[in-house]
Amino acid sequence: MMNTFPVTVTHDLTTTIYTPRSQHPVAVYLAKLSPGSRRAMRHALDVVAGILTSGRCNAERLDWPALRYQHTAAVRAVLAERYSSAMANKALAALRGALAQCWQLGQMNAEEYHRACKIDLVRGSTLPKGRALAFGELRALFASCAVDSSLIARRDAAMLGVLCGGGLRRAEIVALDLDDYDADSGALKVFGKGHKERVVYMTNGAKDALEVWLKARGSEPGPLFVRIGKGKKMTMSRLTDQAVWHILQQRMQQSGVKAFSPHDLRRTFISTLWDAGADGVSIQRLAGHSSIQTSAKYDRRGEESKRRAATLVHVPFSGSNAE
């Protein structure tokens, strides 16, 4: 984002004068979110701003305090027409978040704020996004790391192990420090969304891959996963979540695995737990979700699991009506 934000409005809701970030509702709203949520909600606010100004400005250049019920109702109507219900409701949640900051910053009075936010959710259902990777695909990804014994290969294998074996988000894995891992128990302390801490456990292959990496990394305090610079020399610089995305893209291409996102490894972790019969509360806690229902939305086991579940129903048919 820019260092300053506009607040003075013209007749068409675009702005020309800038103020400090601390006074712009979008900047304040986004600052409260995790890095991953920040990207998604910033995009959603850009969509809202584009709708309101026919594409003439983005979230930085919209005068949010000028919005009234007629504006937000119009936004909802366009979102319902152009986007899935999930995307539409995400944009409406971001819109409400920005307006809440307008009120908190004293830029809207309570009546204007509540009227503007009094819009219904967009009803509907969509197929869940993303996919779970098959075991063969995971094996191919690890095989792409096993072709050499370089520092990069060891780091990437360990990172895959933590993503697959712990279900971490990108922002969570780059925030890990060496001290967060207990080699004896395999416990890994994770700082998740909403400043919530949880513990996941590295077992079997994930633990083995991590220990190979730690032997090469050494015991110097700092990030668990570090950048490896030119000449394949290790630094103690922390990776970015965007770097994780690029690393996985490279491994995807090398292994021949079809396209997947970093979050699909999290979906794979959760789906595997469901398929193995783990209880919902444990899955919720390992994933760092606020409810079991959220964890259930990550289930990507597909039709085969439904077929197996159907066999659990016993129909007491004991004869035949055939002549």
Sequence and secondary structure as in RCSB ss.txt:
>XXXX:A:sequence
MMNTFPVTVTHDLTTTIYTPRSQHPVAVYLAKLSPGSRRAMRHALDVVAGILTSGRCNAERLDWPALRYQHTAAV
RAVLAERYSSAMANKALAALRGALAQCWQLGQMNAEEYHRACKIDLVRGSTLPKGRALAFGELRALFASCAVDSS
LIARRDAAMLGVLCGGGLRRAEIVALDLDDYDADSGALKVFGKGHKERVVYMTNGAKDALEVWLKARGSEPGPLF
VRIGKGKKMTMSRLTDQAVWHILQQRMQQSGVKAFSPHDLRRTFISTLWDAGADGVSIQRLAGHSSIQTSAKYDR
RGEESKRRAATLVHVPFSGSNAE
>XXXX:A:secstr
  SEEE  B TTSBB  EEEGGG HHHHHHHTS HHHHHHHHHHHHHHHHHHTTTS  GGGB GGG  HHHHHHH
HHHHHHHS HHHHHHHHHHHHHHHHHHHHTTSS HHHHHHHH            S    HHHHHHHHHHHTT   
HHHHHHHHHHHHHHHH   HHHHHH BGGGEETTTTEEEEE GGG EEEEE  HHHHHHHHHHHHHH S SSBSS
EEE GGG EEEEE  HHHHHHHHHHHHHHHT     HHHHHHHHHHHHHHTT  HHHHHHHHT SSHHHHHTT  
  HHHHHHHHTTS     S    
